[in-house]
Amino acid sequence: TTSAFPPFHMLPLEYPPLTLLIFSPALLAPFLYYQVAFALFIALVSVLAYSLLLHYAPRGAALAFALYMLIGAWATAEGRFDLIPAGLTLLCVIAADRKHWTSAYIALAFATLLKIYPLLLLPALFIAEQQGSLRIYLPRKSLTLKTLPTELWHTLRSIRRWHWTNSLIFFAILIAITGLFALIDFRGAVLSQFTYFSNRPVQVEATASTLLWIGTLFGFPVHITFSYGSFNIISALGHRIALLFEILLILGYIYVIWQQWRGKFDLVQASIAVLLLFIATSKVFSPQYLMWLIPLLAYSGAFNRFWLPLWGSICLITTIIYPYIYTSVSNGMLAPSLPSFIELVALRNALIVLVTLAYLFNWFHLRKRKPLPLPLAGKETRPLSIEDNQYINSNVRASK
């Protein structure tokens, strides 16, 4: 965290500028205790996330959250701030499930102001809002290429009835806060996060790195460098592989939004699918990325006999790689040369790809959600039904 904290006259290079509010409170402690103060702050955030899941998620979700965090994030959770945008994303889907749309958009806006990735969830939230308020046309289940133009036309015809107020609130928050920082440093407030990510090479633990290692068998050598705050793998195939994964991300993202429009995904499922896609196709994999998904997975009930061993294995392998393998050598650049490193990274990445594909196509009924707690007096706590063309709330249907 200290490496991400810039001098007072500069904005963070890698993160949105509002992260200054996260890094700054710990400065109230003596400098030698900065890391301890920051860790205590993040520990409080984890307790709040646990409490949210305890009250608003299916039974056992809070325990699953704690278990996944213990296995996969014990070495990174309190040294990174990723749990804060992840917690705000959790707040967003909890509010949306209860049709508190304005609160959901505000939570997502502040999550985006801390990390760029929650912006990917905005279209899914918008579609969920229109469906939840019966403002958008839901296509027939028997959708074919012949009927597709008609179904799209019916959807576009309903555009005048769509709710736009909350989307405007979302962008107003983003523009106002980013604009204030842009007055200090436009590049740091607006451009640096995008250019930083687009220019960096493939990191040694990313899914793409496995293909680059395989490329060495076909005459494409690689070497490891340290840049952009990580150990990266350099190869003549790097740009082409990165481009391939970007195309896969775009195609997968379109598929998720398409399926949500058809009513096959609800907001929680679409959010998990998008984040799985992003992590599986990203040029970078950092252990803290697991924290983006863990609260949402726990909230959706992803702790059955299939999820526990599969996601638990991903968490366990990630922890073995970092911190154990990295700290077993005097120089982190030597870690990729250890006999077990490439194999463990490849295995973990293969499991992530498997989970992503299984979730996208609902293999083994992987997307099935556990029931939410019973509604409080007069409050809706169920997600929008994704199978009912009449948009009947699933709580009402379950009670009949």
Secondary structure by P-SEA (a helix, b strand, c coil): ccccccccccccccccccccccccccccccccaaaaaaaaaaaaaaaaaaaaaacccccaaaaaaaaaaaacccccccccaaaaaaaaaaaaaaaaaacaaaaaaaaaaaaaaaccccccaaaaaaaaaaaaacccccccccccccaaaaaaaaaaaaccccccaaaaaaaaaaaaaaaaaaaacccccccaaaaaaaacccccccaaaaaaaaaccccbbbbbbbcccbbbbbccaaaaaaaaaaaaaaaaaaaaaaaaaaccccaaaaaaaaaaaaaaaccccccccccccaaaaaaaccccaaaaaaaaaaaaaaaaaacccccccccccccccccaaaaaaaaaaaaaaaaaaaaaaccccccccccccccccccccccccccccccccaaaaaac
